[in-house]
Amino acid sequence: MRKLLICVPLACAVFLLGTTANAHCVRAAWMISQTVCVYCDMARAFFVRNNIPLEEYNLDDRRNFRWNVGDLPVGTVRAFAQRRYGWVATPILEIDGVVIRGYNLPAIQKETCTYN
């Protein structure tokens, strides 16, 4: 009986702490977007609403970036997207190595373990 009394409050504490902290299973997430893109705005809002950090790169940005993924070490966002994904339709999300093309809410929720 004593074990039951100790375990129940502990289980309640774990449950309450788990629900207050927005638990998600994302280690790294980034998005390629455009300046005028409704679906990019919807994807960005999902990440903000769920407190998930998101790196964002805009296709309209003409600066050169040094990339640490793919076979293009230096180039614009557009060149990187064209070479890595084969197209530049936005948004392109990459969540822990899984590529999601377009605003696909069920896929985004599955990869982020977040259903808000």
Backbone as CSV, one residue per row, in Angstrom:
resi,resn,N_x,N_y,N_z,CA_x,CA_y,CA_z,C_x,C_y,C_z
1,MET,0.808,-1.196,0.000,0.000,0.000,0.000,0.849,1.256,0.000
2,ARG,1.974,1.194,0.676,2.836,2.354,0.750,3.382,2.728,-0.627
3,LYS,3.720,1.750,-1.446,4.215,2.039,-2.789,3.159,2.751,-3.628
4,LEU,1.928,2.363,-3.480,0.855,3.000,-4.229,0.726,4.475,-3.873
5,LEU,0.850,4.810,-2.608,0.750,6.202,-2.173,1.916,7.036,-2.702
6,ILE,3.068,6.445,-2.832,4.233,7.167,-3.348,4.137,7.312,-4.861
7,CYS,3.692,6.282,-5.555,3.665,6.304,-7.011,2.576,7.215,-7.568
8,VAL,1.433,7.277,-6.930,0.343,8.086,-7.473,0.702,9.567,-7.533
9,PRO,1.202,10.184,-6.457,1.589,11.596,-6.583,2.704,11.811,-7.609
10,LEU,3.634,10.876,-7.684,4.707,11.001,-8.663,4.165,10.945,-10.081
11,ALA,3.233,10.038,-10.337,2.626,9.937,-11.664,1.864,11.210,-12.003
12,CYS,1.157,11.772,-11.026,0.433,13.029,-11.256,1.389,14.166,-11.572
13,ALA,2.505,14.227,-10.862,3.475,15.287,-11.105,4.072,15.157,-12.502
14,VAL,4.409,13.941,-12.903,4.962,13.731,-14.248,3.938,14.099,-15.307
15,PHE,2.687,13.711,-15.097,1.639,14.031,-16.059,1.438,15.537,-16.181
16,LEU,1.360,16.231,-15.058,1.138,17.676,-15.090,2.317,18.414,-15.703
17,LEU,3.529,18.008,-15.372,4.702,18.655,-15.965,4.777,18.378,-17.454
18,GLY,4.411,17.185,-17.875,4.453,16.829,-19.286,3.446,17.599,-20.115
19,THR,2.299,17.955,-19.541,1.281,18.652,-20.310,1.523,20.148,-20.353
20,THR,2.215,20.713,-19.353,2.449,22.153,-19.372,3.584,22.511,-20.321
21,ALA,4.573,21.661,-20.418,5.669,21.921,-21.352,5.251,21.381,-22.720
22,ASN,5.320,22.207,-23.735,4.947,21.763,-25.078,5.962,20.740,-25.569
23,ALA,5.658,19.481,-25.351,6.570,18.405,-25.720,6.487,18.170,-27.217
24,HIS,7.613,18.173,-27.863,7.675,17.831,-29.278,8.985,17.102,-29.521
25,CYS,9.056,16.408,-30.605,10.206,15.547,-30.858,11.080,16.086,-31.985
26,VAL,11.211,17.389,-32.115,11.974,17.989,-33.204,13.362,18.374,-32.710
27,ARG,14.378,17.919,-33.412,15.729,18.350,-33.101,16.137,19.522,-33.991
28,ALA,15.798,19.466,-35.269,16.161,20.538,-36.195,15.076,20.685,-37.250
29,ALA,14.608,21.917,-37.428,13.573,22.189,-38.432,13.924,23.468,-39.158
30,TRP,13.771,23.440,-40.480,13.978,24.656,-41.252,13.066,24.668,-42.452
31,MET,12.826,25.886,-42.956,11.862,26.068,-44.028,12.439,26.998,-45.083
32,ILE,12.184,26.664,-46.332,12.475,27.566,-47.447,11.146,28.182,-47.841
33,SER,11.093,29.516,-47.812,9.838,30.225,-48.043,10.026,31.310,-49.089
34,GLN,8.937,32.003,-49.386,8.963,33.180,-50.249,8.323,34.336,-49.493
35,THR,8.560,35.542,-49.971,8.014,36.723,-49.307,6.491,36.710,-49.319
36,VAL,5.896,36.440,-50.462,4.435,36.386,-50.571,4.047,34.924,-50.767
37,CYS,3.643,34.283,-49.663,3.305,32.860,-49.702,2.381,32.560,-48.532
38,VAL,1.112,32.358,-48.806,0.126,32.098,-47.758,0.434,30.795,-47.028
39,TYR,0.841,29.770,-47.767,1.132,28.488,-47.144,2.378,28.554,-46.270
40,CYS,3.338,29.396,-46.652,4.511,29.617,-45.802,4.087,30.282,-44.495
41,ASP,3.176,31.246,-44.584,2.662,31.916,-43.391,1.952,30.929,-42.475
42,MET,1.186,30.008,-43.053,0.466,29.010,-42.253,1.455,28.052,-41.569
43,ALA,2.491,27.639,-42.282,3.497,26.750,-41.691,4.253,27.475,-40.579
44,ARG,4.648,28.714,-40.820,5.354,29.517,-39.815,4.483,29.671,-38.561
45,ALA,3.183,29.946,-38.746,2.265,30.110,-37.616,2.162,28.825,-36.799
46,PHE,2.172,27.670,-37.457,2.130,26.393,-36.742,3.329,26.264,-35.816
47,PHE,4.523,26.578,-36.319,5.735,26.450,-35.507,5.746,27.465,-34.370
48,VAL,5.301,28.671,-34.619,5.240,29.685,-33.565,4.228,29.289,-32.501
49,ARG,3.053,28.851,-32.929,1.978,28.459,-32.007,2.414,27.322,-31.084
50,ASN,3.257,26.437,-31.581,3.689,25.280,-30.805,5.079,25.439,-30.192
51,ASN,5.631,26.637,-30.234,6.942,26.945,-29.637,8.047,26.015,-30.137
52,ILE,8.068,25.765,-31.432,9.087,24.918,-32.037,10.038,25.835,-32.817
53,PRO,11.328,25.812,-32.507,12.272,26.668,-33.233,12.361,26.271,-34.704
54,LEU,12.394,27.289,-35.561,12.399,27.074,-37.007,13.367,28.047,-37.645
55,GLU,14.324,27.519,-38.392,15.191,28.373,-39.203,14.490,28.580,-40.529
56,GLU,14.525,29.808,-41.025,13.816,30.107,-42.265,14.751,30.775,-43.256
57,TYR,14.667,30.326,-44.502,15.434,30.899,-45.596,14.460,31.327,-46.678
58,ASN,14.606,32.543,-47.164,13.676,33.112,-48.134,14.271,33.031,-49.535
59,LEU,13.488,32.528,-50.488,13.963,32.416,-51.877,14.304,33.762,-52.488
60,ASP,13.651,34.817,-52.002,13.883,36.146,-52.563,15.170,36.787,-52.048
61,ASP,15.829,36.168,-51.087,17.085,36.677,-50.550,18.206,36.368,-51.542
62,ARG,18.877,37.382,-52.007,19.906,37.193,-53.045,21.320,37.032,-52.480
63,ARG,21.437,37.063,-51.146,22.766,36.871,-50.550,23.230,35.431,-50.726
64,ASN,24.534,35.239,-50.698,25.104,33.898,-50.745,25.234,33.361,-49.328
65,PHE,24.854,32.116,-49.142,24.963,31.457,-47.851,25.965,30.318,-47.956
66,ARG,26.578,29.985,-46.849,27.443,28.814,-46.771,26.603,27.690,-46.179
67,TRP,26.338,26.659,-46.965,25.457,25.567,-46.555,26.271,24.449,-45.949
68,ASN,25.733,23.810,-44.935,26.416,22.661,-44.328,25.711,21.352,-44.670
69,VAL,24.800,21.396,-45.641,24.129,20.189,-46.119,24.158,20.180,-47.634
70,GLY,24.060,19.013,-48.197,24.028,18.921,-49.658,25.400,19.087,-50.278
71,ASP,25.436,19.179,-51.590,26.702,19.272,-52.302,26.979,20.675,-52.835
72,LEU,26.221,21.664,-52.372,26.427,23.045,-52.791,26.964,23.818,-51.587
73,PRO,28.302,24.042,-51.515,28.851,24.677,-50.318,28.471,26.153,-50.179
74,VAL,28.367,26.874,-51.292,28.047,28.290,-51.253,27.053,28.585,-52.369
75,GLY,26.047,29.411,-52.082,25.102,29.791,-53.118,23.876,30.452,-52.549
76,THR,23.008,30.899,-53.420,21.765,31.523,-52.979,20.774,30.462,-52.524
77,VAL,19.732,30.900,-51.861,18.697,29.976,-51.396,18.015,29.303,-52.583
78,ARG,17.745,30.080,-53.632,17.091,29.528,-54.819,17.950,28.436,-55.467
79,ALA,19.252,28.686,-55.596,20.149,27.691,-56.185,20.223,26.440,-55.313
80,PHE,20.257,26.641,-54.010,20.298,25.517,-53.087,19.030,24.663,-53.203
81,ALA,17.863,25.326,-53.197,16.595,24.596,-53.286,16.483,23.854,-54.618
82,GLN,16.898,24.498,-55.686,16.835,23.867,-57.010,17.713,22.629,-57.060
83,ARG,18.905,22.734,-56.481,19.837,21.615,-56.551,19.470,20.487,-55.586
84,ARG,19.053,20.846,-54.369,18.771,19.816,-53.361,17.416,19.149,-53.564
85,TYR,16.388,19.936,-53.909,15.034,19.403,-53.989,14.512,19.277,-55.413
86,GLY,15.171,19.899,-56.373,14.756,19.775,-57.757,13.694,20.762,-58.184
87,TRP,13.209,21.578,-57.268,12.210,22.588,-57.601,12.226,23.670,-56.540
88,VAL,11.500,24.733,-56.775,11.519,25.846,-55.831,10.121,26.253,-55.384
89,ALA,9.127,25.386,-55.480,7.795,25.693,-54.962,7.859,25.711,-53.437
90,THR,7.204,26.668,-52.832,7.308,26.834,-51.386,5.977,26.554,-50.710
91,PRO,5.999,26.235,-49.446,7.161,26.039,-48.581,7.774,24.649,-48.761
92,ILE,9.054,24.600,-48.494,9.769,23.331,-48.405,10.242,23.241,-46.962
93,LEU,9.743,22.275,-46.237,10.119,22.081,-44.837,11.021,20.867,-44.724
94,GLU,12.025,20.972,-43.892,12.852,19.815,-43.578,12.898,19.702,-42.066
95,ILE,12.322,18.624,-41.560,12.217,18.394,-40.122,12.984,17.122,-39.797
96,ASP,14.108,17.278,-39.122,14.971,16.141,-38.775,15.270,15.265,-39.978
97,GLY,15.551,15.886,-41.114,15.925,15.163,-42.315,14.769,14.708,-43.183
98,VAL,13.531,14.872,-42.721,12.355,14.488,-43.504,11.877,15.719,-44.265
99,VAL,11.761,15.608,-45.574,11.357,16.732,-46.422,9.845,16.706,-46.604
100,ILE,9.212,17.856,-46.361,7.781,18.023,-46.581,7.622,19.160,-47.574
101,ARG,7.065,18.859,-48.726,6.876,19.876,-49.764,5.451,20.391,-49.676
102,GLY,5.314,21.701,-49.573,3.998,22.307,-49.451,3.521,22.283,-48.011
103,TYR,2.365,22.877,-47.775,1.788,22.910,-46.427,0.914,21.676,-46.253
104,ASN,1.507,20.635,-45.701,0.830,19.368,-45.453,0.717,19.204,-43.939
105,LEU,-0.371,19.716,-43.364,-0.517,19.761,-41.908,-0.402,18.392,-41.245
106,PRO,-1.047,17.333,-41.736,-0.878,16.028,-41.076,0.581,15.559,-41.054
107,ALA,1.314,15.787,-42.119,2.727,15.382,-42.155,3.557,16.227,-41.192
108,ILE,3.272,17.522,-41.122,3.998,18.404,-40.201,3.705,17.997,-38.761
109,GLN,2.448,17.714,-38.451,2.087,17.284,-37.107,2.757,15.965,-36.748
110,LYS,2.812,15.057,-37.684,3.445,13.754,-37.418,4.923,13.923,-37.128
111,GLU,5.605,14.711,-37.922,7.064,14.871,-37.754,7.433,15.687,-36.526
112,THR,6.548,16.577,-36.084,6.843,17.395,-34.911,6.236,16.828,-33.630
113,CYS,5.445,15.754,-33.738,4.753,15.152,-32.588,3.879,16.185,-31.885
114,THR,3.302,17.100,-32.630,2.477,18.175,-32.085,1.169,18.224,-32.867
115,TYR,0.064,18.266,-32.166,-1.228,18.207,-32.847,-2.102,19.410,-32.532
116,ASN,-1.496,20.584,-32.355,-2.249,21.829,-32.114,-2.399,22.606,-33.395
